[in-house]
Amino acid sequence: MPRVASITSKADLPAEHHAVAEAVLKVYGDIRGPWTMLLHSPKLTEKMLPIEKGDAKKGTQPFIPHSRRCGSGGYTATSM
């Protein structure tokens, strides 16, 4: 059992932080994974979202863990 309750919907947040939850929903369609804990700190979540979805103006790619890019079970020595 987690010590902190997971935030899995916009309703779990105060109204002033609904915009941050909506930004997560816009990228992923639902709130899951690390976002369920990151949303306990809406300011941190706001800073993390641009890293995750990439920045088209700067030409950066979104952060995608090696295991999701390659379908492997983890990181390899060549990916570091």
trRosetta pair geometry for C-beta under 8 A, 3 or more apart (Angstrom, degrees):
i j d omega theta_ij theta_ji phi_ij phi_ji
2 5 6.9 141 90 -94 115 24
2 6 6.5 89 46 -41 158 86
4 37 6.8 90 90 -127 129 89
4 40 6.4 -15 169 -79 142 155
5 12 7.6 -148 121 -158 115 128
6 36 4.0 -5 -161 169 97 126
6 37 6.9 -55 -119 -61 71 67
7 12 4.4 -179 -139 101 77 138
7 13 6.3 51 -152 -56 133 91
7 21 7.6 -112 151 -104 123 115
7 31 6.3 -64 116 148 79 148
7 35 7.7 -93 80 134 100 71
7 36 5.3 174 54 -157 61 57
7 37 7.6 160 21 -72 92 20
7 39 4.2 -104 73 80 148 131
7 40 6.6 179 -17 -56 127 69
8 12 6.4 91 39 -18 54 147
8 30 7.9 0 -174 170 77 98
8 31 5.4 173 -153 84 36 108
8 32 7.5 40 -132 -84 83 57
8 36 5.8 6 -76 -119 66 110
9 12 5.4 115 62 -9 68 97
9 21 7.7 54 158 -172 34 139
9 31 6.4 -166 -75 30 28 128
10 13 6.1 -64 -167 34 47 108
10 18 5.3 56 -170 -137 112 85
10 21 4.1 149 -107 118 79 147
10 22 6.7 40 -101 -58 133 70
10 25 7.1 -34 -53 -36 111 139
10 31 7.8 158 -48 -27 58 136
12 39 7.8 79 92 115 114 138
13 17 4.4 -104 169 85 127 113
13 18 6.1 167 89 -76 119 56
13 20 7.5 -143 -171 63 167 103
13 21 5.5 -168 18 -41 147 135
13 39 6.4 -92 -77 165 125 118
13 42 7.4 96 -150 -75 134 120
14 17 5.4 76 63 16 77 101
14 18 8.0 -110 103 -36 43 78
15 18 5.7 -23 -158 -19 43 118
17 20 5.1 -37 -174 30 77 116
17 21 6.5 79 132 -18 81 98
17 39 7.5 121 152 -173 131 90
17 42 4.4 -124 -136 -83 117 151
18 21 5.5 -56 -151 40 42 113
18 22 6.1 46 151 -24 71 104
19 22 5.5 -51 -147 35 33 115
19 23 6.6 39 151 -24 63 100
20 23 5.6 -49 -154 29 34 114
20 24 6.9 33 149 -15 63 101
20 39 6.8 153 118 -131 118 86
20 42 4.4 -178 2 -152 169 99
20 45 5.2 87 179 94 124 128
20 46 5.7 -81 -116 -64 109 87
21 24 5.7 -52 -154 35 37 111
21 25 6.3 37 149 -18 67 107
21 31 6.6 -37 -152 -73 90 134
21 39 6.4 52 -88 -135 85 134
22 25 5.4 -53 -145 40 35 114
22 26 6.2 44 152 -28 66 101
23 26 5.6 -47 -148 28 31 116
23 27 6.9 23 155 -12 61 104
23 45 7.9 138 75 139 120 105
23 46 7.4 71 59 -110 160 66
23 49 5.5 -7 140 -131 124 166
24 27 6.1 -62 -155 39 32 105
24 28 6.0 -21 167 25 70 114
24 31 5.5 54 119 -101 134 85
24 35 5.0 129 -150 -159 141 145
24 39 7.1 -62 -21 -77 158 115
24 45 6.9 -47 -59 -179 118 124
24 49 6.9 -116 -80 -98 66 118
25 28 6.7 -78 -127 60 24 78
25 29 6.6 25 -167 -150 61 8
25 30 6.7 25 -123 -96 77 20
25 31 6.7 -44 -73 -50 79 82
27 49 6.7 -167 -26 -152 151 99
27 52 6.8 69 173 108 158 119
27 53 5.2 -110 -121 -78 127 124
28 31 7.3 110 80 -88 132 32
28 32 6.7 -147 153 32 143 92
28 35 7.2 -153 16 -2 157 158
31 35 5.2 -126 -157 110 77 120
31 36 5.9 118 146 -81 96 71
31 39 6.8 -4 -155 -31 134 149
32 35 6.5 48 58 47 30 108
32 36 6.5 -3 -145 -39 22 108
33 36 6.8 156 71 1 27 95
34 37 6.0 -63 -166 44 53 100
34 38 5.5 50 142 -23 84 113
35 38 5.2 -56 -127 44 39 111
35 39 5.9 49 169 -32 70 101
35 45 6.9 77 -140 -130 79 114
36 39 6.7 -44 -149 21 18 112
37 40 6.0 -34 -176 4 49 114
38 41 6.4 -72 -172 53 52 87
38 44 6.0 -127 -163 104 88 107
38 45 4.7 124 139 -87 104 89
38 48 6.2 -64 -164 36 150 155
39 42 6.5 24 -159 -84 57 66
39 45 5.4 41 -93 -70 51 152
41 44 3.9 32 113 19 119 117
41 45 6.4 155 91 -19 65 84
42 45 5.3 -53 -145 37 36 116
42 46 6.4 42 155 -24 67 100
43 46 5.7 -48 -152 30 32 114
43 47 6.8 28 151 -15 62 105
44 47 5.7 -58 -154 38 36 110
44 48 6.2 31 152 -19 69 110
45 48 5.7 -59 -143 38 32 109
45 49 6.5 43 159 -35 66 100
46 49 6.2 -44 -148 16 27 114
47 50 7.4 -60 -172 29 33 100
47 51 7.6 25 143 -10 62 112
48 51 5.6 -63 -160 38 46 114
48 52 6.1 40 151 -21 79 110
49 52 5.7 -59 -145 37 33 110
49 53 6.1 3 170 3 70 111
50 53 6.5 -67 -134 50 28 91
50 54 7.8 -91 178 79 56 10
50 55 5.9 30 -178 -70 100 100
51 62 7.9 97 141 -148 42 62
51 63 5.6 8 151 -8 86 127
52 62 5.9 16 158 -159 40 102
52 63 5.7 -67 -111 45 44 99
53 62 5.3 -42 -157 -105 17 117
54 60 5.2 -166 -154 101 78 79
54 61 5.3 -57 -111 -179 129 20
54 62 3.7 -82 -34 -58 100 66
54 63 7.8 175 -65 -10 72 55
55 58 4.3 27 104 31 119 107
55 59 7.6 -13 93 28 79 27
55 60 4.8 40 44 41 87 109
56 59 7.3 34 -171 -77 33 34
61 64 7.6 -61 143 3 107 102
64 68 5.1 -112 178 84 93 119
64 69 5.1 112 115 -62 116 94
65 68 5.0 86 64 9 81 101
65 69 7.1 -153 97 -8 40 89
66 69 5.6 -57 -143 36 35 112
66 70 6.0 -6 173 13 72 113
66 72 6.9 -27 136 55 92 111
66 74 7.5 35 87 157 112 32
66 75 5.0 94 53 -105 145 70
66 76 7.1 -146 159 14 147 77
66 79 4.5 37 -111 -167 149 161
67 70 7.0 -71 -132 54 20 85
67 71 7.5 27 179 -148 53 5
67 72 5.8 -105 -122 77 61 66
67 73 6.4 -12 -129 172 112 13
67 74 5.8 -6 -80 -92 114 24
67 75 7.2 -69 -46 -53 86 56
68 71 7.8 28 -159 -70 21 42
72 76 6.8 2 111 -38 167 107
75 79 5.1 -128 -159 71 83 131
75 80 6.7 72 166 -56 124 92
76 79 5.0 97 54 -1 75 102
76 80 7.9 -140 93 -12 47 85
77 80 6.3 -55 -161 21 38 111
